[in-house]
Amino acid sequence: AAGVIQSPRHLIKEKRETATLKCYPIPRHDTVYWYQQGPGQDPQFLISFYEKMQSDKGSIPDRFSAQQFSDYHSELNMSSLELGDSALYFCASSPPRGPGSYNEQFFGPGTRLTVL
Amino acid sequence: AQSVAQPEDQVNVAEGNPLTVKCTYSVSGNPYLFWYVQYPNRGLQFLLKYITGDNLVKGSYGFEAEFNKSQTSFHLKKPSALVSDSALYFCAVREVGTGRRALTFGSGTRLQVQP
């Protein structure tokens, strides 16, 4: 079965650089979520999109932005990178809302971002 | 606000013995509850969920969890642990009816199964 695809899997950047992370949800899933997992920490919700519109916002820094495109893939843009941005960034997707759909989230393998 | 507590950083159990990983939650209304497992350098894999109905939920790989509303708990259990169950386990909650679909995770519990 198709899963959530994230690219790149690993990314190394220097302070003050920018980074773009990509997420391709499971086909026919209409909602994408971004989470950040720091070393030894639990995943923290950043932002989500439903039908290409931002649906919820968590602890996403102002330096970060994201969008969902017409093909439902999403990109997380990160600018002015800081050392503390080093983390595993997960994307998750969930199927359309409806009877029997309880918004179970399916996670991608993550992008490991290292900021030097 | 919703929150999840996993009181144990690590649980050690011998292979073949039953295991329990504890989780308690806090929401204003009714919860949707989930368990995920994370292997090293891997994403989060869904194990099971509680939505409504039977308090005992069965999931993947022989895991089950019991929803207890009065104790606001959703402990993960398995009758007989395997060495391959060693991983990081996260409990997560989402509150019903708020329109928010984002999950709030607990801090995770590392399960170590000894041969």
Interface residues (C-beta under 8 A of the other chain):
Chain A: V4 T31 Y33 Q41 D42 P43 Q44 F45 S48 Y50 S55 D56 G58 F90 A92 S94 Y102 N103 E104 Q105 F106 F107 G108 P109 G110 R112
Chain B: Y32 F34 Y36 N41 R42 G43 L44 Q45 F46 K49 I51 F90 R94 R100 R101 A102 L103 T104 F105 G106 S107 G108
